[in-house]
Amino acid sequence: MNKIMSTLITLLAFGLFSCTKPPQGLVSFYYGTQGTAYNSGYKYEVTLKDNHAEIVMKEEYDSETEITIVCEDSKILEELQQIATHHKMYRYKGYYKSKFEIMDGETWYITLKYSDGTMVHASGHHAWPRGFGDALDEVRRCIMKYKDNN
C-alpha cells in the first residue's frame, strides 16, 4: 500500500498523472505563425457566432488574403474540442523557448477560449509542447475538411 501511495505522489509531483478535467464548450480556437521560416505567416481562427461557426484563415506565406467560411452549425468547434482534449492542449502554458539562440525562424501562437471563461494561451519560438505537431496536423485536417466542402 505504501508503495502504491508513493508512486501516485511521485506521478502527481512530476505532472504525469492528473485528475484535472479538461474544459468543455470551446467557443474560439486560434492558431497562427509568423517569421522567416518557409510556410510561416499563416493563421486559422474558428469562432462561435450565434448558432454557427466562422472560420478565418490565411494560408500563404506572402499573402495578405484571408478566406472566411461561414459554417451552417458549430460542429467544427466540437471537433476541435475533441482534438484539444485528446492532445491535452488545455495544458499548454506560457512561452516555449528554444534552448538555442536562433535569430530567425518561426514564432507560433495558440489561444483556446471556452464558454466557462477558461482561456488557454501559449506561444513559442522554435520550441513546442510535446505532441504539438500531431495535434496541429489533426487541427489542419479538420479545418481543411470544412474548407474543401465550401
C-alpha positions as CSV (number, residue, x, y, z in Angstrom):
1,M,0.0,0.0,0.0
2,N,2.8,2.4,0.9
3,K,4.5,1.6,-2.5
4,I,1.3,2.5,-4.3
5,M,0.9,5.8,-2.5
6,S,4.5,6.8,-3.0
7,T,4.1,6.0,-6.7
8,L,0.9,8.1,-7.0
9,I,2.6,11.0,-5.2
10,T,5.6,10.8,-7.5
11,L,3.4,10.8,-10.6
12,L,1.4,13.8,-9.3
13,A,4.6,15.6,-8.4
14,F,6.0,15.2,-11.9
15,G,2.7,16.0,-13.6
16,L,2.5,12.6,-15.2
17,F,-0.9,11.9,-13.7
18,S,-3.6,14.5,-13.4
19,C,-7.2,14.5,-12.2
20,T,-7.8,17.8,-13.9
21,K,-10.9,17.6,-16.1
22,P,-10.4,19.2,-19.5
23,P,-12.5,22.4,-20.0
24,Q,-15.7,22.0,-22.2
25,G,-17.6,24.2,-24.5
26,L,-14.9,25.5,-26.9
27,V,-16.1,28.8,-28.4
28,S,-12.9,30.1,-30.1
29,F,-9.8,28.5,-31.4
30,Y,-6.8,30.5,-32.8
31,Y,-3.5,29.3,-34.2
32,G,-1.1,31.4,-36.1
33,T,2.6,31.7,-37.1
34,Q,4.9,34.4,-38.1
35,G,8.6,34.6,-39.0
36,T,11.1,33.9,-41.8
37,A,10.6,30.1,-41.9
38,Y,9.1,28.6,-45.0
39,N,5.3,28.4,-44.8
40,S,5.3,30.8,-41.8
41,G,2.8,33.6,-41.6
42,Y,-0.5,31.7,-41.6
43,K,-3.4,31.6,-39.3
44,Y,-6.5,29.5,-38.5
45,E,-9.2,31.1,-36.4
46,V,-12.6,29.4,-35.6
47,T,-15.1,31.4,-33.6
48,L,-18.7,30.7,-32.4
49,K,-21.1,33.3,-33.9
50,D,-24.7,32.8,-32.6
51,N,-25.5,29.2,-33.6
52,H,-22.8,28.7,-36.2
53,A,-19.0,28.8,-36.5
54,E,-17.0,31.2,-38.6
55,I,-13.5,30.1,-39.9
56,V,-11.0,32.8,-40.9
57,M,-7.8,31.5,-42.4
58,K,-4.7,32.8,-44.2
59,E,-2.6,30.0,-45.7
60,E,0.0,31.6,-47.9
61,Y,3.3,32.9,-46.6
62,D,3.4,36.1,-48.7
63,S,-0.3,36.7,-49.0
64,E,-2.5,39.2,-47.1
65,T,-5.6,37.4,-48.4
66,E,-7.8,35.9,-45.8
67,I,-10.5,33.3,-46.5
68,T,-13.7,33.4,-44.4
69,I,-16.0,30.4,-44.3
70,V,-19.4,30.6,-42.5
71,C,-20.4,27.2,-41.3
72,E,-24.1,26.3,-41.0
73,D,-23.6,25.0,-37.5
74,S,-20.9,24.8,-34.8
75,K,-19.9,21.2,-35.3
76,I,-16.3,22.2,-36.2
77,L,-15.8,23.6,-32.7
78,E,-17.0,20.3,-31.3
79,E,-14.4,18.5,-33.5
80,L,-11.7,20.9,-32.4
81,Q,-12.7,20.4,-28.8
82,Q,-12.2,16.6,-29.2
83,I,-8.7,17.2,-30.8
84,A,-7.8,19.7,-28.0
85,T,-8.9,17.2,-25.3
86,H,-7.2,14.2,-26.9
87,H,-3.9,16.0,-27.2
88,K,-4.3,17.8,-23.9
89,M,-3.9,21.2,-25.5
90,Y,-5.7,22.7,-22.5
91,R,-2.4,22.1,-20.6
92,Y,-0.3,24.3,-22.9
93,K,1.0,27.2,-20.9
94,G,3.2,30.2,-21.4
95,Y,6.1,30.7,-23.7
96,Y,8.1,27.8,-25.1
97,K,11.6,29.0,-25.9
98,S,14.3,27.1,-27.8
99,K,17.4,26.1,-25.9
100,F,19.4,27.5,-28.7
101,E,19.8,31.2,-29.8
102,I,18.0,31.4,-33.1
103,M,17.8,34.8,-34.8
104,D,15.2,33.9,-37.4
105,G,12.7,31.2,-37.9
106,E,9.1,30.8,-36.7
107,T,7.1,32.0,-33.8
108,W,3.7,30.5,-33.1
109,Y,0.6,31.4,-31.0
110,I,-2.4,29.4,-29.9
111,T,-5.4,30.5,-27.9
112,L,-8.4,28.4,-26.9
113,K,-11.4,30.1,-25.3
114,Y,-14.2,28.1,-23.5
115,S,-17.8,29.0,-22.6
116,D,-17.0,29.0,-18.9
117,G,-14.4,31.7,-19.3
118,T,-11.4,29.4,-19.3
119,M,-8.7,30.6,-21.7
120,V,-5.6,28.8,-22.7
121,H,-2.8,30.8,-24.3
122,A,0.6,29.6,-25.3
123,S,3.3,30.6,-27.8
124,G,6.8,29.8,-28.7
125,H,9.9,30.4,-30.8
126,H,11.4,27.2,-32.2
127,A,10.1,25.2,-29.3
128,W,6.7,23.4,-28.9
129,P,4.8,21.4,-26.3
130,R,5.2,17.6,-26.6
131,G,2.9,16.2,-29.3
132,F,2.2,19.6,-30.8
133,G,3.0,18.6,-34.3
134,D,0.5,15.7,-34.2
135,A,-2.2,17.9,-32.6
136,L,-1.7,20.6,-35.3
137,D,-1.8,18.1,-38.1
138,E,-5.3,17.0,-36.8
139,V,-6.4,20.6,-36.5
140,R,-5.4,21.4,-40.1
141,R,-7.1,18.3,-41.4
142,C,-10.3,19.2,-39.5
143,I,-10.3,22.8,-40.9
144,M,-9.3,21.8,-44.4
145,K,-12.3,19.4,-44.5
146,Y,-14.6,22.4,-44.0
147,K,-12.7,24.5,-46.5
148,D,-12.9,21.8,-49.1
149,N,-16.7,21.4,-48.6
150,N,-17.4,25.1,-49.1
